[in-house]
Amino acid sequence: MSQLTATKNTRWVLLSTPLAAALVLAGCSGTQAPGSTEDPTLAGFSLMVPQASELDDPYEQLAAQYSEETGVEIEVLPYQAESYNNQLTTQLQGGNAADLMVLIPGGGQAVTVTTIAESGFLAPLGEASSAIIPTGQESLFGIDGEIYGQPTALAPTSLVWNGPGGQSVGIEQYPATYEDLLEDCATAREGGKTVMVVAGTISFNTGLLAATMSATRVYQENPDWNEQRSAGDVTFADSGWRDLLEDIVEMNDAGCFQDGVAGGTFDSITQGLGGQTALSAPVPGSAAAQINQGAGLELNVQAFPPAEGQEPYAVVSASYAWAINAAAEDDAKISAQAFLDWAAEPEQAQTFADLSGLIPISGATAETVSAEYEPMAALIESGSYTGFPVETWPNPAVYDALSVGIQGLFTGQNTVDQILDEMDAAWDA
């Protein structure tokens, strides 16, 4: 993704662009690897992670648990999310990056798995790493038959929804269809609220809105759309992407967004949801738990309503990926892979999901997800979802054309045709 991000608040900013702190989680070295049939002496290793704030520490907490259980020392190096891209790429090129790092699945961007693997900076991973990759998302984590990234959790690209807030103005349930959504926009306005708040000045957020809608508008009917676009068999201009953008125009005209949406910021989202003047927002699903805790609300995570005649379908991607530095010492590589094997086990996958506010990479059911994600559990169990579409787009310019273009729709400076033409041109550049 270009300028995107999602473990807790991190995916809000991770792919946008100084050393924040270094935390050494120490223990006694030399203990046996979990599940090992031999008795190797595992070396300590370093782990570089993005961090949006001091409270954003699921990687550190998981590493601390591993150190406590095994005695293996892990040096966790948290970097501010805004500077993580530059720090990581600079260190990889300089040969002094951490042994283990956190990347984004996919390619075409600065710190994505396949882009960095193609440059020779990553070591191939073991069978436990490949076994937990969701079906259909294998290309996001490897190249040429080798796997170079291990997913950490599942992250919906979604709407967070305030059910009690909707009930207060006569909207008894989440809209079952897009047509119901348009009716609810009028109902919410009559009750002094808006159905949705969007950070119109933040291209990442307008892009998230489009990505959320793309599940039913594009990928439900044509899950291989990206591959077909690469082959030149389809275009943005003559596909469901046109329907998607026209729906955004229709929603804006129907008053679905807050007044002044073109000037909206992330503060507009937190204030709109927290103050209950808006019922939903296109944000990472992990934001629901945070806002619930901070504002005492009951937000949950929902797929964008399908058009009439369609079934619900969601955007759910394997979230961040662990990756091992090809330049790491051999003993550090062995030790890092032992950690990844441990992290792939169901118990640790559940632990990381709980720490990060996401969904376990495997075994997600209504019983294993947090309350906020219960509406998504059935879709995940049935496989009724697609990955985040941008992760296999060829370059950041395509997503920029989409997200910045939607900003122009809000201000009246862009048309649907202009955005689609710019996206096609960026893809073919």
C-alpha positions as CSV (number, residue, x, y, z in Angstrom):
1,M,0.0,0.0,0.0
2,S,1.2,3.5,-0.6
3,Q,1.0,5.5,2.6
4,L,-0.9,3.0,4.5
5,T,-0.7,1.0,7.6
6,A,-2.6,-1.7,10.6
7,T,-1.4,-3.2,13.8
8,K,-3.3,-1.2,16.3
9,N,-2.8,2.4,15.0
10,T,0.4,1.5,13.1
11,R,-1.2,0.8,9.8
12,W,-2.7,4.3,9.8
13,V,0.8,5.6,9.0
14,L,3.3,2.8,8.5
15,L,3.8,3.2,4.8
16,S,4.2,6.9,4.9
17,T,7.8,7.3,5.8
18,P,14.2,8.7,13.9
19,L,15.1,6.1,16.1
20,A,12.5,6.1,19.0
21,A,13.9,3.7,21.5
22,A,15.6,0.4,21.9
23,L,14.4,-2.2,24.3
24,V,16.4,-5.3,25.2
25,L,14.3,-8.1,26.4
26,A,16.9,-10.2,28.1
27,G,17.0,-13.8,29.4
28,C,19.4,-16.6,29.7
29,S,20.6,-17.8,26.3
30,G,21.2,-21.4,25.4
31,T,17.8,-23.0,26.0
32,Q,16.2,-25.5,23.6
33,A,14.0,-24.3,20.8
34,P,10.3,-25.0,21.4
35,G,9.4,-28.3,19.8
36,S,13.0,-29.0,18.8
37,T,14.0,-32.6,18.6
38,E,17.7,-31.7,19.0
39,D,19.4,-29.5,21.6
40,P,20.8,-26.5,19.7
41,T,22.1,-23.5,21.5
42,L,20.0,-20.6,20.1
43,A,21.6,-17.3,19.7
44,G,19.9,-14.0,20.6
45,F,18.7,-11.9,17.7
46,S,17.4,-8.4,17.0
47,L,13.9,-7.4,15.9
48,M,13.0,-4.1,14.2
49,V,9.3,-3.1,14.5
50,P,7.2,0.0,13.7
51,Q,5.5,1.7,16.6
52,A,2.8,4.4,16.5
53,S,3.1,5.1,20.3
54,E,4.6,3.7,23.4
55,L,1.4,1.8,24.0
56,D,1.6,0.2,20.5
57,D,3.8,-2.8,21.5
58,P,2.3,-6.2,20.5
59,Y,5.6,-7.2,18.9
60,E,7.5,-6.4,22.0
61,Q,5.0,-8.2,24.2
62,L,5.1,-11.3,22.1
63,A,8.9,-11.2,22.0
64,A,9.0,-10.8,25.8
65,Q,6.8,-13.9,26.2
66,Y,9.1,-15.9,24.0
67,S,12.2,-14.7,25.9
68,E,10.5,-15.7,29.2
69,E,9.7,-19.1,27.9
70,T,12.9,-19.9,26.2
71,G,15.6,-17.7,27.7
72,V,16.5,-16.5,24.2
73,E,17.5,-12.8,24.2
74,I,15.6,-10.6,21.7
75,E,16.7,-7.0,21.2
76,V,13.5,-5.2,20.1
77,L,14.2,-2.0,18.2
78,P,11.0,0.1,17.9
79,Y,11.0,2.9,15.3
80,Q,8.4,5.6,14.9
81,A,5.9,4.4,12.3
82,E,6.3,7.6,10.3
83,S,10.0,7.0,9.8
84,Y,10.0,3.2,9.7
85,N,10.1,2.9,5.9
86,N,13.2,5.1,5.5
87,Q,15.0,3.6,8.5
88,L,14.5,0.1,7.2
89,T,15.4,0.7,3.6
90,T,18.5,2.7,4.6
91,Q,19.7,0.0,7.0
92,L,19.1,-2.8,4.5
93,Q,21.1,-1.0,1.9
94,G,23.8,-0.3,4.5
95,G,24.0,-3.9,5.6
96,N,23.2,-3.1,9.2
97,A,19.5,-3.9,9.5
98,A,18.0,-6.1,12.3
99,D,18.0,-9.9,12.0
100,L,14.2,-10.0,12.0
101,M,11.9,-7.2,10.8
102,V,8.3,-6.4,10.2
103,L,7.1,-5.8,6.6
104,I,3.9,-5.3,4.6
105,P,2.7,-8.2,2.5
106,G,2.7,-7.8,-1.2
107,G,4.9,-5.7,-3.5
108,G,5.2,-2.5,-5.4
109,Q,5.9,-0.4,-2.3
110,A,9.0,0.4,-0.3
111,V,8.8,-2.1,2.6
112,T,6.8,-4.9,1.1
113,V,7.8,-8.5,1.3
114,T,8.2,-9.3,-2.4
115,T,9.9,-6.0,-3.3
116,I,12.6,-6.5,-0.7
117,A,12.9,-10.2,-1.4
118,E,13.4,-9.5,-5.1
119,S,16.3,-7.2,-4.1
120,G,17.9,-10.1,-2.3
121,F,17.6,-8.8,1.2
122,L,15.4,-11.6,2.7
123,A,16.1,-15.2,3.7
124,P,13.6,-17.9,2.8
125,L,11.4,-19.2,5.6
126,G,10.4,-22.6,6.8
127,E,7.3,-24.7,6.4
128,A,5.5,-23.4,9.5
129,S,5.7,-19.9,8.0
130,S,4.1,-20.9,4.7
131,A,1.4,-23.1,6.4
132,I,-0.4,-20.2,7.9
133,I,-0.7,-18.0,4.8
134,P,-4.4,-17.7,3.9
135,T,-5.4,-19.4,0.7
136,G,-5.2,-17.1,-2.3
137,Q,-2.7,-14.7,-0.6
138,E,0.5,-16.8,-1.2
139,S,1.8,-14.3,-3.8
140,L,2.0,-11.6,-1.1
141,F,4.6,-13.5,0.9
142,G,6.9,-15.1,-1.6
143,I,8.5,-15.2,-5.1
144,D,9.7,-18.1,-7.3
145,G,8.2,-20.7,-5.1
146,E,10.0,-19.5,-1.9
147,I,8.2,-17.9,1.1
148,Y,9.9,-14.8,2.6
149,G,7.2,-13.5,4.9
150,Q,5.2,-15.0,7.7
151,P,1.8,-13.2,8.3
152,T,1.1,-12.1,11.9
153,A,-2.7,-11.7,12.0
154,L,-5.8,-11.0,9.8
155,A,-6.8,-7.4,9.4
156,P,-10.1,-6.3,8.0
157,T,-10.4,-3.2,5.9
158,S,-13.8,-2.2,7.0
159,L,-16.3,0.1,8.5
160,V,-16.6,0.5,12.2
161,W,-20.3,0.8,13.2
162,N,-22.0,2.3,16.2
163,G,-25.2,0.1,16.5
164,P,-26.6,1.8,19.7
165,G,-26.0,5.2,18.1
166,G,-28.0,4.1,15.0
167,Q,-30.8,2.9,17.2
168,S,-31.0,6.2,18.9
169,V,-32.1,7.8,15.6
170,G,-34.3,4.9,14.4
171,I,-31.7,2.8,12.5
172,E,-32.3,-0.6,14.2
173,Q,-29.6,-2.6,12.5
174,Y,-26.5,-2.3,10.2
175,P,-27.8,-1.7,6.6
176,A,-28.1,-5.0,4.8
177,T,-27.6,-3.5,1.4
178,Y,-26.1,-0.3,-0.2
179,E,-29.7,0.8,-1.0
180,D,-30.5,0.5,2.7
181,L,-27.4,2.5,3.5
182,L,-28.7,5.4,1.3
183,E,-32.0,5.3,3.2
184,D,-30.2,5.3,6.5
185,C,-28.2,8.4,5.4
186,A,-31.5,10.4,5.3
187,T,-32.7,8.9,8.6
188,A,-29.4,9.7,10.3
189,R,-29.6,13.3,9.1
190,E,-33.1,13.7,10.4
191,G,-31.8,12.6,13.8
192,G,-28.9,15.1,13.8
193,K,-26.2,12.5,12.8
194,T,-24.4,11.3,9.7
195,V,-24.0,7.7,8.7
196,M,-20.3,8.1,8.0
197,V,-17.3,10.3,8.8
198,V,-14.3,10.4,6.4
199,A,-11.0,12.2,6.7
200,G,-11.3,13.9,3.3
201,T,-8.0,15.6,3.5
202,I,-6.1,12.4,4.3
203,S,-5.6,10.4,1.1
204,F,-5.0,7.2,3.0
205,N,-8.5,7.4,4.5
206,T,-10.2,8.1,1.2
207,G,-8.3,5.2,-0.2
208,L,-9.5,3.0,2.6
209,L,-13.1,3.8,1.8
210,A,-12.6,2.8,-1.8
211,A,-10.8,-0.4,-0.8
212,T,-13.6,-1.4,1.6
213,M,-16.1,-0.9,-1.1
214,S,-14.1,-2.8,-3.7
215,A,-14.9,-6.2,-2.2
216,T,-18.4,-6.4,-3.7
217,R,-18.0,-3.8,-6.4
218,V,-15.0,-5.6,-8.0
219,Y,-13.5,-8.7,-6.4
220,Q,-16.5,-10.8,-5.4
221,E,-17.5,-11.3,-9.0
222,N,-13.9,-11.2,-10.3
223,P,-11.4,-12.3,-7.7
224,D,-8.6,-12.4,-10.2
225,W,-9.2,-8.8,-11.3
226,N,-5.7,-7.6,-10.5
227,E,-4.1,-10.4,-12.6
228,Q,-6.5,-9.6,-15.4
229,R,-5.5,-5.9,-15.3
230,S,-1.8,-6.9,-15.4
231,A,-2.6,-8.9,-18.5
232,G,-4.5,-6.0,-20.1
233,D,-7.8,-7.9,-20.2
234,V,-9.6,-5.3,-18.0
235,T,-9.3,-1.6,-17.1
236,F,-10.3,0.5,-14.3
237,A,-12.4,2.6,-16.6
238,D,-14.6,-0.3,-17.8
239,S,-15.1,-2.3,-14.6
240,G,-16.6,-2.2,-11.2
241,W,-14.2,0.5,-10.1
242,R,-16.5,2.9,-12.0
243,D,-19.5,1.7,-10.1
244,L,-17.5,2.2,-6.8
245,L,-16.6,5.8,-7.6
246,E,-20.1,6.6,-8.8
247,D,-21.4,5.2,-5.5
248,I,-19.1,7.6,-3.6
249,V,-20.5,10.5,-5.5
250,E,-24.1,9.3,-4.8
251,M,-23.3,8.9,-1.1
252,N,-21.9,12.4,-1.0
253,D,-25.0,13.8,-2.7
254,A,-27.2,11.9,-0.3
255,G,-25.6,13.4,2.8
256,C,-24.0,10.2,3.9
257,F,-20.8,11.9,4.9
258,Q,-20.3,14.7,7.4
259,D,-20.7,18.3,6.4
260,G,-17.4,19.6,5.1
261,V,-16.1,16.1,4.3
262,A,-13.5,17.6,2.0
263,G,-11.8,19.2,5.0
264,G,-12.1,16.2,7.3
265,T,-9.1,15.0,9.3
266,F,-8.4,12.0,11.6
267,D,-9.6,14.3,14.4
268,S,-12.9,14.4,12.5
269,I,-13.1,10.7,12.7
270,T,-12.3,10.4,16.4
271,Q,-14.5,13.3,17.3
272,G,-17.4,12.1,15.1
273,L,-17.3,8.5,16.4
274,G,-16.4,9.5,20.0
275,G,-19.0,12.2,20.1
276,Q,-21.5,9.9,18.4
277,T,-22.3,12.5,15.7
278,A,-21.3,9.9,13.1
279,L,-22.3,6.2,13.0
280,S,-19.4,4.7,11.0
281,A,-16.0,5.4,9.5
282,P,-13.7,3.6,7.1
283,V,-10.8,2.7,9.4
284,P,-8.7,-0.3,10.4
285,G,-10.8,-2.7,12.4
286,S,-8.4,-2.6,15.3
287,A,-9.5,1.0,15.9
288,A,-12.9,-0.2,17.1
289,A,-11.6,-1.6,20.4
290,Q,-9.5,1.4,21.0
291,I,-12.4,3.8,20.5
292,N,-14.7,1.6,22.5
293,Q,-12.3,1.7,25.5
294,G,-11.7,5.4,25.2
295,A,-15.3,6.6,24.6
296,G,-17.3,3.8,26.3
297,L,-19.0,2.9,23.0
298,E,-20.0,-0.4,21.4
299,L,-18.5,-0.2,18.0
300,N,-18.2,-3.3,15.9
301,V,-16.5,-4.1,12.5
302,Q,-18.6,-4.5,9.4
303,A,-18.1,-5.2,5.7
304,F,-19.3,-2.5,3.4
305,P,-23.0,-3.2,2.5
306,P,-23.3,-5.1,-0.8
307,A,-25.5,-3.9,-3.6
308,E,-29.0,-5.4,-3.8
309,G,-28.8,-8.9,-5.1
310,Q,-25.2,-9.5,-3.8
311,E,-24.1,-11.4,-0.8
312,P,-21.9,-9.8,1.9
313,Y,-18.2,-9.9,1.0
314,A,-15.3,-8.4,2.9
315,V,-11.7,-7.2,2.5
316,V,-9.6,-9.1,4.9
317,S,-5.8,-9.3,4.5
318,A,-3.1,-11.2,6.3
319,S,-1.6,-8.3,8.2
320,Y,2.0,-7.5,8.7
321,A,4.7,-10.1,8.0
322,W,7.7,-11.2,9.9
323,A,10.8,-11.5,7.6
324,I,14.4,-12.6,8.3
325,N,17.3,-10.5,7.0
326,A,19.4,-12.4,4.5
327,A,22.5,-10.7,5.8
328,A,22.0,-12.0,9.4
329,E,24.5,-14.4,10.9
330,D,23.5,-18.0,10.4
331,D,23.0,-18.6,14.1
332,A,20.7,-15.6,14.3
333,K,18.7,-16.9,11.3
334,I,18.2,-20.2,13.0
335,S,17.1,-18.6,16.2
336,A,14.8,-16.2,14.4
337,Q,13.1,-19.0,12.5
338,A,12.6,-20.9,15.8
339,F,10.8,-17.8,17.1
340,L,8.6,-17.7,13.9
341,D,7.8,-21.4,14.2
342,W,6.6,-20.7,17.8
343,A,4.7,-17.6,16.7
344,A,2.9,-19.6,14.1
345,E,1.4,-22.0,16.7
346,P,-2.4,-21.4,17.4
347,E,-1.9,-20.3,21.0
348,Q,0.7,-17.6,20.0
349,A,-1.4,-16.6,17.0
350,Q,-4.3,-16.0,19.3
351,T,-2.1,-14.1,21.8
352,F,-0.8,-11.8,19.0
353,A,-4.3,-11.1,17.8
354,D,-5.4,-10.2,21.3
355,L,-2.4,-7.9,21.8
356,S,-2.7,-6.2,18.4
357,G,-6.5,-5.9,18.3
358,L,-6.7,-8.0,15.1
359,I,-8.0,-11.5,14.2
360,P,-6.0,-14.7,14.6
361,I,-4.2,-15.7,11.4
362,S,-5.9,-19.1,11.7
363,G,-8.9,-20.6,13.4
364,A,-11.0,-17.4,13.5
365,T,-14.5,-18.1,14.8
366,A,-17.1,-16.1,16.7
367,E,-15.6,-17.7,19.8
368,T,-12.0,-16.8,19.1
369,V,-12.4,-13.2,17.9
370,S,-13.1,-10.2,20.1
371,A,-16.6,-8.9,20.4
372,E,-15.9,-6.1,17.9
373,Y,-15.2,-8.6,15.1
374,E,-18.1,-10.9,15.6
375,P,-19.9,-9.6,12.5
376,M,-16.9,-10.6,10.4
377,A,-16.4,-14.1,11.9
378,A,-18.9,-15.9,9.6
379,L,-17.4,-14.2,6.5
380,I,-13.9,-15.3,7.5
381,E,-14.9,-18.8,8.3
382,S,-16.7,-19.2,5.0
383,G,-13.9,-17.6,3.0
384,S,-16.2,-14.8,1.8
385,Y,-13.4,-12.2,1.6
386,T,-10.6,-10.9,-0.7
387,G,-7.2,-9.6,0.2
388,F,-6.4,-5.9,0.3
389,P,-6.4,-5.1,-3.4
390,V,-3.5,-2.6,-3.4
391,E,-1.0,-5.2,-2.1
392,T,-0.5,-6.6,-5.6
393,W,-0.8,-3.3,-7.6
394,P,2.4,-2.6,-9.5
395,N,3.4,0.7,-8.0
396,P,2.2,3.4,-5.5
397,A,1.0,5.8,-8.1
398,V,-2.1,3.7,-8.8
399,Y,-3.3,3.9,-5.2
400,D,-2.3,7.6,-5.1
401,A,-4.5,8.3,-8.2
402,L,-7.4,6.6,-6.5
403,S,-7.1,8.1,-3.0
404,V,-6.1,11.6,-4.1
405,G,-8.8,11.4,-6.9
406,I,-11.5,10.8,-4.3
407,Q,-10.4,13.9,-2.5
408,G,-11.0,15.7,-5.7
409,L,-14.5,14.2,-6.0
410,F,-15.3,15.7,-2.6
411,T,-14.1,19.2,-3.7
412,G,-15.6,19.0,-7.2
413,Q,-12.1,19.2,-8.8
414,N,-12.1,15.7,-10.2
415,T,-14.6,13.6,-12.1
416,V,-15.0,9.8,-12.1
417,D,-13.6,9.6,-15.6
418,Q,-10.5,11.5,-14.7
419,I,-9.7,9.3,-11.7
420,L,-10.2,6.1,-13.7
421,D,-8.1,7.3,-16.6
422,E,-5.3,8.4,-14.2
423,M,-5.4,5.0,-12.4
424,D,-5.1,3.1,-15.8
425,A,-2.3,5.4,-16.9
426,A,-0.4,4.8,-13.6
427,W,-0.8,1.1,-13.8
428,D,0.6,1.0,-17.4
429,A,3.4,3.5,-16.6
